[in-house]
Amino acid sequence: MKLHLLGTTGYHPNDRRQTACLMLPELGIVFDAGSAMYRVGEHLSTDTLDIFITHAHLDHVVGLTYMFDVLHNRPMQRVTVHGEQEKLDAVRQHLFSDLLFPVDPPFETKALAQNITLSDGAVLSHFPLTHPGGSVGFRVDWQDRSMAYVTDTVAHPAADYVEKIRGVDLLIHECYFDDDKPDQAELTGHSCLTPVAQVGAAAGVGRMVLVHINPLLKNDTDLNIPAARKIFPHIEIGVDRMELDF
């Protein structure tokens, strides 16, 4: 199974990264529709597309306005955006307001259900995260592997969501800050590096890849990964267009 990291920053794009978007091309599954959503069109290989949004902040949904171009070369039998109903309502009311985007988008919406069986038999579940306005994380379980996606939350090894991701083979987790701005992380509902590494260790995950990186960081070395590896060895920084086999 391949997971494509199409967008790995948060808040706004920079010259190296677009905002949140992950894809499982073999299943036609996308997590979040940030500014990297335009890249989804390069990887479409199914007749259906299911987009699961964690929440409705613009860096996670603005790419829904790109759908006409995403689908330009490959018409779909069905495109569905899944999310908490209040978040879907907000997207429809505001992002697709007649004054902002006066054409109906080419997708349907569906309130997020628990334990969704995917086309290959895997089961997708979700769980709440602490973030201003609310957010959810996702977990996908196959018979022989598992992954989870946690973004836009304050990491802590005793957080409720740690049990929801326990033992996954691959954890995609946000890391907006190094360890120098804990107060800002708490205020904005984001994570610092050391607590993220502690989450990986506490949850017993196999591998952790960091996304939702602060776009103001000039280099990946601004995050002290060598120090984080003393807590959890199998941690690395994700980059745009990275392909992960798991």
N, C-alpha and C positions, 0 to 999 in steps of 0.2 A: 504494500500500500504506500502511495506517495502523498505527502502533504506539501503543498506549495505555499510558501510565505510570500504573498504578493505585495503586502504592505505592512511595515514593521515599526512605524512611528505613531505617535499620538498627537492630538491637538491640531497640528497643521503639517503639511508636507515640507520637506526641505529638498536640497539638490540630491540627496542620497536616498531618501526614503519617502514613500507614500504612506497614507494612514491606513488603519486596520483593515485587512482582508486576507483570509486564509482559504485555501481550496483543496478539496479532495476530488480531483478530476474524474477518477474512475466511477465515482458515485454521483457526480453532479451536485456536490454539496459545497456551499460557501458559508464561511463564518464571518460575519460583519461585512459591511459594504462601504468602506471608507473610500478615500480618493484613489486607491489602487484598484478599485472595482473595474476600471476600464481594461485591466489586464486579463480579466476572467475570459474574455472572448478568445484569447489565444489558446485556451486550454479546454474549451468545450468539446466533449466527446460523447455526450449523452443526449437524449431527447427531452429530458426534464432537468430543471434547475431548481434547487431548494436553497434559499438563503436564510440563515438563522442569525438574527441580530441580537447582540447582548443587551443593548439599550439604544436610546434614540438620540444620543449626543451626535452632533454633526460630523465629527471625525469618524463615526461608525456607520453613518447612513447616507452621507452626501452622494455616494456612488450609485444609489438607487436612481438618481436623475440621469445616469449614464446608460440606462438599460437599452435604449434604442440602438446605440452604437455597439454595445456588448453583443446584442443579438443580431446584428446586421448581416453577418455571414452565416449564421446558423439559427434559423427559426426553431423555436422550441414547441413541443406539444403542450408543455405547461411550465410556468415559472411561478413559484410561490415564495413569498417572504413570510417567515415565521418569526413571531415575537410576542412578548406580553401584549395583551390587547390594548392597554392604555398607551403603550409605546407606538403600536401600529396606528392608533387613532391620531396621535400627535404628529406622526410622519405624514399621514394623509391630510390632516388639517393645515399643517404649517409648511412642510417642505413642498407639498404639492398644492399649495394655495394657488388660485388662479393668477394672483399677482406675482408669484415667484416662478411657477412652472405650469403653464396653462393647458398642458396636454396630459390626458390620463396616462399613467405609466403602464407599460406592457407586462404587468404581473398581477396576480391575485395575492391577497393576504390571508393569513390563518393564525388564529390564536395559538400560542405555543402549547403543545401537548406534552405530557410526560411519557417517557419510554416509547419513543417512536421507532418502529422497526424500519430500517433502511432496505434498499433494494437487494443488498447482499446478505441480509439477515442480521446485520449489526444492530445494536440498540443504542439510540441516542437519548440521553437524559439531560436535565438541566437542574441548576440549584442556585439559590439566591446569593448575591454578593453585596457587600457594603460599599455603596457609592452614592454620591448625591443624585437623587432622582431614581435610584435603584438600578441594578444591573443583574445579569445572570451569567453563570459559567456553564460550559457544556462538557459532557463526557460521552465518548463513543466506545462501546465494548463489542469486540468480535470474540469468537471462540478462542483465538490464539493471540490476541493483542488488544491494546487499549490506548486511548489518548484522551487528553483533556485540554480545554482552552479556558484560561482564567485571565481576564483583563479588567482594568478599571476597578480596582479594589485595593484596600490597604492590607498588605500581606502581614500575617502573623502566624507563627507555628501552632498557636492554639485557636486559630479562627475556625468557625464552624465548617467552612468549605473544605478544610483539610481532609476530613473523613470522606468527602465526596470524590476526592481525586486519589484516594489511597491506592498505591500499587500500580498506577498506570505506567505503561511502558514509555510514553512520551507526554510530557507536560509542556504546553506553550503557556508561558506566564508573563504578564506585564512586569516591566521594571523601568519606571519613568525616571527615578532619581537614583544617584549613588547614595551614600549614607550621610550626606551633608545637609539635607533639607527634610528632616523627619516631620517638622511642624507643617511645612508646606504639603508634604505627602498626605498627612492626616486631614488637612483642610480641603484638599482637592479630591480626596478619595483615590490616591495612587500609592505606589509601593516603592520602598527603598531596597537596595540590593541585598544587604545582609538578611533582613527578614524573608526575602524571597528565597534565598539559599536555605534558610532554616525551614521554610515550608517544604522544599524538595526533600530535605532530610527527614522531616517529621512524617511526611506522607509516604516515604519509601518508594519514590518514583524511580523509573529507570534512567530517564534522560530529561533534562530541562533546557528549553530554548527560550530566550528572553525576547519579548517584543514590546510594542508600545513605548519605545525608547524616546526619551526627551529630544525633540528636534533641535534644541539649542546646543546639545553636545556636539562638539566639533569632531571628535574622534571616538571610536568605540573604546579606546583605552581610557577614556574618561570614567568608565565604569571599571572598578577594581576587581576584575574577574579572578585574578590569582588569589586574592584574599577570600573571595566567595567560594572558591574551590577547596579551601581548607575546611569549609562547612559542608559543602556538597560537591563532590568532585566532578560530576557529570553535568556541568552547567556551561552554556555558551550563549553568545549573542546572535540572534537571528538577523539576517539581512534580506533586503528585498530580492525576490526571485529565488530564494533558497529552496531547494527540494530536499525534503526529509523522507528517508525510507524507514519504515518501522513495521 
